């Protein structure tokens, strides 16, 4: 079986667009977590990968993925119900979302998944996250019970519809409930000439309608996925082998010397201290651990390397991100795993990342600055990395 493995797609819809033609060449679709976060297409990215999984399941093909720290962040953020104050991003540390771009990225994820109406004002007049106006307090328990349609606060969606109707003129109001969105929009434009007050409401309604399915998808993601395959040995025979799919190893980075040097170059350019050893494991430490695997697929690092133990019988495969390490987005390095041979291949697919970069400048300038550090470091040290 040939599988396509994605990692750290981070709300970049161009990456999905460039990947789609390759879905027909594989029998399995897997991902190592962090579907969302950082990028400008959070909700659309979850919906796209959910759509792909549905297509693969319908065709009796293998599909699945694991939870990344950004999925955990979404759960923590919405389940806590405590007001996440704009500009205060302490909650990100609970999920390992740190570094430049983490702050606005937290807000952006909430807005894209839940709509801008998720923000409220506390008694001090500060704007805070208030998921309770959208979700029932026990939303996560309801999903685990299979009641995904019972996680939205009663009447919230109806109130949205009423607010939309109140924007319209009386004539449109009488027939709007039976119209499709395209027809409704055209009439509103012709009648009111201004969609701004309506647009905010319709966007909020769309977010609330898709939120239950996305949260059900996130909550049900496992921490680890196990694959069984036949591994080809040097003498031409095969043995039963195990591949593990994980986002991180024990919630830390796994960094070889090249990755570590590159990360520290970026941090130096950003005038930050070198990464502390407590934040990462070396590949040798993972091989020496009690984790049993023949092949281990990991994400989180955003750059593609394959590490082997001494006799090359085991390997750690780092799955690259839709956000390339040079920040330029010229290539989307897709990873394929052929379990008939145990071979790992990568295919650099051209795609247009510049639209994402342009949008990031508008909605997440902190993360854009981090990408600019990557670009600066890579151009200066191209021969060293």
FENGITA-V181464 format. One record per residue. N is the residue number from 1. RES is the residue in three letters. SS is DSSP state (hx for helix, st for strand, lp for the rest). PSI is psi in whole degrees, 0 to 359 (NA if undefined). Layout:
{{N | RES | SS | PSI} {N | RES | SS | PSI}}
This chain:
{{1 | UNK | lp | 133} {2 | UNK | st | 126} {3 | UNK | st | 144} {4 | UNK | st | 128} {5 | UNK | st | 122} {6 | UNK | st | 153} {7 | UNK | lp | 144} {8 | UNK | lp | 53} {9 | UNK | lp | 337} {10 | UNK | lp | 54} {11 | UNK | lp | 41} {12 | UNK | lp | 100} {13 | UNK | hx | 332} {14 | UNK | hx | 324} {15 | UNK | hx | 319} {16 | UNK | hx | 319} {17 | UNK | hx | 318} {18 | UNK | hx | 338} {19 | UNK | hx | 327} {20 | UNK | hx | 317} {21 | UNK | hx | 339} {22 | UNK | hx | 352} {23 | UNK | hx | 332} {24 | UNK | hx | 354} {25 | UNK | hx | 356} {26 | UNK | lp | 161} {27 | UNK | lp | 357} {28 | UNK | st | 144} {29 | UNK | st | 118} {30 | UNK | st | 158} {31 | UNK | st | 150} {32 | UNK | lp | 24} {33 | UNK | lp | 175} {34 | UNK | lp | 57} {35 | UNK | lp | 321} {36 | UNK | lp | 189} {37 | UNK | lp | 140} {38 | UNK | lp | 307} {39 | UNK | lp | 175} {40 | UNK | lp | 6} {41 | UNK | lp | 50} {42 | UNK | hx | 298} {43 | UNK | hx | 317} {44 | UNK | hx | 328} {45 | UNK | hx | 317} {46 | UNK | hx | 317} {47 | UNK | hx | 324} {48 | UNK | hx | 314} {49 | UNK | hx | 331} {50 | UNK | hx | 321} {51 | UNK | hx | 316} {52 | UNK | hx | 317} {53 | UNK | hx | 321} {54 | UNK | hx | 318} {55 | UNK | hx | 318} {56 | UNK | hx | 319} {57 | UNK | hx | 318} {58 | UNK | hx | 327} {59 | UNK | lp | 11} {60 | UNK | lp | 33} {61 | UNK | lp | 158} {62 | UNK | st | 139} {63 | UNK | st | 154} {64 | UNK | st | 169} {65 | UNK | st | 180} {66 | UNK | st | 167} {67 | UNK | lp | 132} {68 | UNK | lp | 176} {69 | UNK | hx | 334} {70 | UNK | hx | 329} {71 | UNK | hx | 320} {72 | UNK | hx | 323} {73 | UNK | hx | 315} {74 | UNK | hx | 314} {75 | UNK | hx | 310} {76 | UNK | hx | 318} {77 | UNK | hx | 316} {78 | UNK | hx | 330} {79 | UNK | hx | 330} {80 | UNK | hx | 319} {81 | UNK | lp | 355} {82 | UNK | lp | 144} {83 | UNK | lp | 108} {84 | UNK | lp | 110} {85 | UNK | st | 137} {86 | UNK | lp | 127} {87 | UNK | lp | 352} {88 | UNK | lp | 109} {89 | UNK | lp | 32} {90 | UNK | hx | 332} {91 | UNK | hx | 337} {92 | UNK | hx | 329} {93 | UNK | hx | 339} {94 | UNK | hx | 338} {95 | UNK | hx | 10} {96 | UNK | lp | 21} {97 | UNK | lp | 94} {98 | UNK | lp | 174} {99 | UNK | lp | 176} {100 | UNK | lp | 139} {101 | UNK | lp | 348} {102 | UNK | hx | 323} {103 | UNK | hx | 293} {104 | UNK | hx | 332} {105 | UNK | hx | 325} {106 | UNK | hx | 312} {107 | UNK | hx | 316} {108 | UNK | hx | 317} {109 | UNK | hx | 316} {110 | UNK | hx | 316} {111 | UNK | hx | 319} {112 | UNK | hx | 326} {113 | UNK | hx | 320} {114 | UNK | hx | 351} {115 | UNK | lp | 158} {116 | UNK | hx | 347} {117 | UNK | hx | 358} {118 | UNK | hx | 345} {119 | UNK | st | 143} {120 | UNK | st | 178} {121 | UNK | st | 133} {122 | UNK | lp | 185} {123 | UNK | lp | 338} {124 | UNK | lp | 2} {125 | UNK | lp | 11} {126 | UNK | lp | 146} {127 | UNK | st | 125} {128 | UNK | st | 158} {129 | UNK | st | 131} {130 | UNK | lp | 79} {131 | UNK | hx | 343} {132 | UNK | hx | 341} {133 | UNK | hx | 348} {134 | UNK | lp | 315} {135 | UNK | st | 147} {136 | UNK | lp | 153} {137 | UNK | lp | 326} {138 | UNK | lp | 35} {139 | UNK | hx | 321} {140 | UNK | hx | 320} {141 | UNK | hx | 321} {142 | UNK | hx | 319} {143 | UNK | hx | 317} {144 | UNK | hx | 334} {145 | UNK | lp | 356} {146 | UNK | lp | 13} {147 | UNK | lp | 58} {148 | UNK | hx | 337} {149 | UNK | hx | 2} {150 | UNK | hx | 29} {151 | UNK | lp | 349} {152 | UNK | st | 138} {153 | UNK | lp | 130} {154 | UNK | lp | 138} {155 | UNK | lp | 357} {156 | UNK | hx | 314} {157 | UNK | hx | 321} {158 | UNK | hx | 321} {159 | UNK | hx | 323} {160 | UNK | hx | 315} {161 | UNK | hx | 320} {162 | UNK | hx | 321} {163 | UNK | hx | 324} {164 | UNK | hx | 314} {165 | UNK | hx | 324} {166 | UNK | hx | 341} {167 | UNK | hx | 335} {168 | UNK | lp | 162} {169 | UNK | lp | 164} {170 | UNK | hx | 321} {171 | UNK | hx | 315} {172 | UNK | hx | 325} {173 | UNK | hx | 327} {174 | UNK | hx | 331} {175 | UNK | hx | 358} {176 | UNK | hx | 328} {177 | UNK | hx | 336} {178 | UNK | hx | 7} {179 | UNK | lp | 152} {180 | UNK | lp | 164} {181 | UNK | hx | 321} {182 | UNK | hx | 315} {183 | UNK | hx | 318} {184 | UNK | hx | 316} {185 | UNK | hx | 316} {186 | UNK | hx | 321} {187 | UNK | hx | 322} {188 | UNK | hx | 317} {189 | UNK | hx | 316} {190 | UNK | hx | 327} {191 | UNK | hx | 313} {192 | UNK | hx | 329} {193 | UNK | lp | 4} {194 | UNK | lp | 113} {195 | UNK | lp | 354} {196 | UNK | hx | 307} {197 | UNK | hx | 328} {198 | UNK | hx | 320} {199 | UNK | hx | 316} {200 | UNK | hx | 320} {201 | UNK | hx | 318} {202 | UNK | hx | 326} {203 | UNK | hx | 318} {204 | UNK | hx | 318} {205 | UNK | hx | 317} {206 | UNK | hx | 318} {207 | UNK | hx | 313} {208 | UNK | hx | 325} {209 | UNK | hx | 326} {210 | UNK | hx | 345} {211 | UNK | hx | 315} {212 | UNK | hx | 317} {213 | UNK | hx | 320} {214 | UNK | hx | 317} {215 | UNK | hx | 325} {216 | UNK | hx | 317} {217 | UNK | hx | 313} {218 | UNK | hx | 312} {219 | UNK | hx | 325} {220 | UNK | lp | 1} {221 | UNK | lp | 133} {222 | UNK | st | 170} {223 | UNK | lp | 329} {224 | UNK | st | 141} {225 | UNK | st | 134} {226 | UNK | st | 133} {227 | UNK | st | 140} {228 | UNK | st | 136} {229 | UNK | st | 172} {230 | UNK | st | 123} {231 | UNK | st | 127} {232 | UNK | st | 129} {233 | UNK | lp | 162} {234 | UNK | lp | 331} {235 | UNK | lp | 4} {236 | UNK | lp | 352} {237 | UNK | lp | 174} {238 | UNK | st | 151} {239 | UNK | st | 156} {240 | UNK | st | 132} {241 | UNK | st | 162} {242 | UNK | st | 130} {243 | UNK | st | 138} {244 | UNK | st | 140} {245 | UNK | st | 119} {246 | UNK | st | 157} {247 | UNK | lp | 311} {248 | UNK | lp | 167} {249 | UNK | st | 113} {250 | UNK | lp | 40} {251 | UNK | lp | 25} {252 | UNK | st | 165} {253 | UNK | st | 154} {254 | UNK | st | 115} {255 | UNK | lp | 121} {256 | UNK | lp | 178} {257 | UNK | hx | 320} {258 | UNK | hx | 316} {259 | UNK | hx | 319} {260 | UNK | hx | 315} {261 | UNK | hx | 318} {262 | UNK | hx | 316} {263 | UNK | hx | 320} {264 | UNK | hx | 328} {265 | UNK | hx | 317} {266 | UNK | hx | 314} {267 | UNK | hx | 322} {268 | UNK | hx | 318} {269 | UNK | hx | 326} {270 | UNK | lp | 7} {271 | UNK | lp | 43} {272 | UNK | lp | 160} {273 | UNK | lp | 157} {274 | UNK | lp | 151} {275 | UNK | lp | 135} {276 | UNK | lp | 144} {277 | UNK | hx | 334} {278 | UNK | hx | 349} {279 | UNK | hx | 355} {280 | UNK | st | 160} {281 | UNK | st | 154} {282 | UNK | lp | 158} {283 | UNK | hx | 322} {284 | UNK | hx | 323} {285 | UNK | hx | 325} {286 | UNK | hx | 316} {287 | UNK | hx | 324} {288 | UNK | lp | 355} {289 | UNK | lp | 180} {290 | UNK | lp | 2} {291 | UNK | lp | 124} {292 | UNK | lp | 119} {293 | UNK | lp | 157} {294 | UNK | lp | 321} {295 | UNK | st | 131} {296 | UNK | st | 119} {297 | UNK | st | 124} {298 | UNK | st | 150} {299 | UNK | lp | 213} {300 | UNK | lp | 331} {301 | UNK | lp | 338} {302 | UNK | lp | 18} {303 | UNK | lp | 146} {304 | UNK | lp | 119} {305 | UNK | lp | 155} {306 | UNK | st | 127} {307 | UNK | st | 142} {308 | UNK | st | 150} {309 | UNK | lp | 183} {310 | UNK | lp | 317} {311 | UNK | lp | 10} {312 | UNK | lp | 23} {313 | UNK | lp | 345} {314 | UNK | lp | 153} {315 | UNK | st | 152} {316 | UNK | st | 124} {317 | UNK | st | 119} {318 | UNK | st | 125} {319 | UNK | lp | 125} {320 | UNK | lp | 169} {321 | UNK | lp | 161} {322 | UNK | lp | 341} {323 | UNK | lp | 97} {324 | UNK | lp | 157} {325 | UNK | lp | 340} {326 | UNK | lp | 355} {327 | UNK | lp | 358} {328 | UNK | lp | 335} {329 | UNK | lp | 30} {330 | UNK | lp | 326} {331 | UNK | st | 144} {332 | UNK | st | 103} {333 | UNK | st | 86} {334 | UNK | st | 143} {335 | UNK | st | 131} {336 | UNK | st | 139} {337 | UNK | st | 116} {338 | UNK | st | 106} {339 | UNK | lp | 353} {340 | UNK | lp | 331} {341 | UNK | lp | 346} {342 | UNK | lp | 10} {343 | UNK | st | 145} {344 | UNK | st | 125} {345 | UNK | st | 151} {346 | UNK | st | 140} {347 | UNK | st | 113} {348 | UNK | st | 107} {349 | UNK | st | 124} {350 | UNK | st | 141} {351 | UNK | lp | 162} {352 | UNK | lp | 102} {353 | UNK | lp | 353} {354 | UNK | hx | 332} {355 | UNK | hx | 320} {356 | UNK | hx | 316} {357 | UNK | hx | 317} {358 | UNK | hx | 318} {359 | UNK | hx | 325} {360 | UNK | hx | 326} {361 | UNK | hx | 329} {362 | UNK | hx | 317} {363 | UNK | hx | 338} {364 | UNK | lp | 66} {365 | UNK | hx | 331} {366 | UNK | hx | 315} {367 | UNK | hx | 328} {368 | UNK | hx | 321} {369 | UNK | hx | 322} {370 | UNK | hx | 317} {371 | UNK | hx | 324} {372 | UNK | hx | 327} {373 | UNK | hx | 317} {374 | UNK | hx | 315} {375 | UNK | hx | 314} {376 | UNK | hx | 315} {377 | UNK | hx | 317} {378 | UNK | hx | 317} {379 | UNK | hx | 323} {380 | UNK | hx | 330} {381 | UNK | lp | 32} {382 | UNK | lp | 324} {383 | UNK | lp | 348} {384 | UNK | lp | 346} {385 | UNK | lp | NA}}
